[in-house]
């Protein structure tokens, strides 16, 4: 069972090496990492990993015309992710790999939350029926904290188990409105590994579409641990990296709070210190916000809204950043 991995990254030095080493332990054989203009030590951090290919963004005119679709066209990050995913798909097909996993640097798949066994992803995918073309990993988002985490995948252990139980009122300083935030700040779609023989190309940055005459029957294969905005510096860096939104796909799906944060980052009056203070006061979960989320529901029928997950940390203990 040969498994490939593809991701598009920009300034992900703190996450990338641990992410790749973790997925290698799960059974990933080859990884395609497309550098989307990093200015930090992203490339240098993984140059010694022999199973990783570090590339620049795939050019649209370098991709087969018969596989080009509208999702590949455009200036936004989602179009670049889709072009890169298609380039990796072609590489995985040429290499004879069976599955390709498409994730971001702040996402790792967890077939089990209690432990990580070497090769466990390969065993799960190899055991799926032949008519299954897509293995879905549903998101479990990290609990955002006011901290500095040099190795987030090792140090961030608390996740939102029941995001529907989380209710926050968050100010939008530029509009004067109060935004009602429900659950996760990030996406709820999850990410997939897809069977190379059954797929043809990316449908979005989250899914692939089937080859003619095939269907991508889907099964749930575990969780996607999403280290989204895991600490104060990551919040500021991601807003600065994103800049003003010019991506209609992103704007169509973005939550009101993320649209408001982008506007703050684009306002010259909002310095890095001001953004960091906003994160501490309104986005991060301090002890007072966490306390009710740790309690069991009425009569103990529902568990706490947050859960500690140590499997990634345990798998990475002893590895070098």
C-alpha positions, 0 to 999 in steps of 0.5 A: 500500500503506497501512500503519498501526501501533498500540501501547499505551504508558506512560512510554516517552519514551526509546523512542517517538519513535525507534520511530515515526520508524523505522517511518515510514521503513519505510513506515508511513502512520498510527500510533495511540498509546494512552497508558496513563497516562504520567507522563513526557514520552511524549506531548510527545515525539511531539506534532509527528509529524503521522502519529501520533494520540495517544489514551487507552485505548479504552473497551470500551463504545465498541467495536462489540458484535458485535466484542467477545470475552473477550480485550477484557474485564478490568483487565490490560494485555493486555486494554487492548492488545487493546481499543486494537488493535481501535479502531485496526483500525476506524480503519485500516479506515475510512481504507482502509489495507491492513495494520496492525502491532501492536507495543510501544514496545520492539519494531521490525520488521526486514525485513532486518538488514543495512540499512533501505531506505525503504519496505521494509516496504510493498514486502514486504507489497504483494508477498505473495500475496492469500491471506496475511493475516498477516506474522510477525516473529520475535523477536531480543532485545537483550543486556541491559547494565549501562549508561545508554542515552538512545536505546536504538534507536540505542545498543543493537546486540548481540542474541541470535542463538542464545538456545538457547545461553544458560544462566543460573542466577539466584537468587530471593531471596524463595524461596531457589530458583535459577532456570534461565534459557534464552535470552530473558527476553521473549516468543518469540511474535513480532508480526504485521502483518495484512491489514485486509480479512482480519481481524476483531479481536485474538486476543491482544496478539500476533495477530489472528483472521480475519473469518468465512469468511476465514483468516489464512494466515501467512508469515515476513516478517523479525525483531522486534528486542525491546529488552527490559530494555535497561539498568539503569534500564529494568529498575527502571522496568518492574518499578515500572510493572508493580506486583503482577501482577493479569493472569491472562493475563500470569501464565499465560505469564510465565517463572519469572524474570519472576514472581520479579522482580515479587515482588521489586518488590512487596516493600517491602524491595527499593528501586530501588537493590537492584533495580538491583544485582540486575540488574547482578549477575544479569540483565545480560550483563557481559564475562565472560558475553558472552565465550563467547557471542561464540565460534563453536561446535564446529569452527566449525559454529555461529556466535556466540550474539550478533550486532551489528545496526546497521540501526536505528541507521543508519536513525535517525542524524541524527534528533532525539530 
